[in-house]
Amino acid sequence: MRILLFGKNGQLGWELQRSLAPLGEVIALGTHDQPCADFTRPSDVAATVRALAPDVIVNAAAYTAVDKAESEPQVASEVNAVTPGVLAEAVAGLGAWLVHYSTDYVFDGTGVTPWREDSPTNPVNEYGRSKLAGEENIRASGCRHLIFRTSWVYAARGGNFAKTMLKLAQERDALKVIDDQFGAPTGADLLADITSHALRAVMNDEAFAGTYHAVAAGETNWHGYARHVIARARAAGVPVKVADDAIQAVPTSEFPTPARRPANSRLDTHKLRNAFGLHLPDWRMGVDRMLTELLEK
């Protein structure tokens, strides 16, 4: 099997290079590579797909600057919606498979119930609208596909919330962290492993094609996430300056941003677990593993 991976240099793309390797030959491309993998050039990306004629295309490329998308919606749309649609049409022409990643931001974040794959979508920011349009363009192409919606993705490689909290905890006597947004921190390594398991299954049975929610088990808010990270660091002997009772829980309104964030980012994973027979570990397991890797450096 020949697999073409877009977005090789991102957190997820890096992990996918590992997880996809046992399935076949992986051709991994980044934005500045040749042949063209620049998602601001849709026709050139489609030409790359046609020239390489892979069996599977895995798209880990995306515009993820949520706040910046509010001021440049056309760029976000091109990368997250237009190019995935053109890509999907090329995939359909080859009779190949497309794996694509989407987000909890396709929902409006109301209520407390975890979102199902068939829950009504209603994005509240430009990033979410661009990702939803990308999903819709892929489905409209008629190509065989897997779309994974996920949330709060992190990795030891690159920047993430946990690293920011570790840095601030060593510099400040007090912290304010949002406590009214809920979700599940999900490791890029877990998402990459889910992808490879699902891809093997769908290659044997096309009935598994479609959209799935893929996140770690359990839930927390950003305040709970921060406290967990800082407690682990303190236990590991990191010189943490902030006291546990000085990590203050505050509402989203304390930190106004250009893009509105959904409060409820919980995703229901029953469909994924039942279809592929997967056990999804609690979010703390992946975060603890990442912290061990970070703190041992």
Disulfide bonds with the S-S distance in Angstrom:
none
